[in-house]
Amino acid sequence: MNRIKRVFKLIHFVLWVLFSLLAALQLSQSSANWPALTFGLLLTCLFVFYSHFAVLTSYSGKKKSATYYFSLAAILITGPFIYLLFEKDRPEVNSFWNQYFIYGISIVLPFIFLSWLARVTENLVINTFKKEQLEKQAVEAELYYLKSQMAPHFLFNTLNNIHTLVYKQAPAAPEAVMQLASLMRYMIYESNAPTVP
């Protein structure tokens, strides 16, 4: 489980680095103030993505309540302001609200969707892993149960056969006892390995 979470953290890190590089490359072609804009864009996207991701994590498997929707609305409202703080030229009031809504639609909404997608994907992978682990444990328990049933049944049948050989004073009786001892030793000490010959 911890390995899966570490893999997801690594994926997040790599994707954010790639996103930062692509954003810097795109903004460097259109603005002289590209380092500040890149930092502002990255900060905005990180805030929106992980705020929504944390809210989804806290409500994972639960019915969405008014608190969830309030938190979502707060993220939607505050998200565009972060990027607007990093713009060098402060827009006028009318232009400010136009840009606010543009950034809300072009930055905030996609990253809310991406955080939801990441949370759903992570839940799906973790639940699949847990299901496989439970199935594996069920198969192992069933195998152990079958082994525990088979051993006494096999032992009683073999002892009855050896009793018959001894009763008839057959020369194969000592060899049968030795084979039974060998089989019992194998079943007790050697058959617990994951693979056997």
Buried (B, 14 or more C-beta within 10 A) or exposed (E): EEEBEEEBEEEBEEEBEEBBEEBBEBBEEEBEBBEBBBBBBBBBBBBBBBBBBBBBEEBEEEEEEEEBEEBBEEBBEBBBEBBBEBBEEEEEEEEEEEBBEEBBEEBBBEBBEBBBEBBEEBBEBBEEEEEEEEEEEEEEEEEEEEEEEEBEEBBEEBEEEBEEBEEEEEEEBEEBBEEBEEBBEEBEEEEEEEEEE
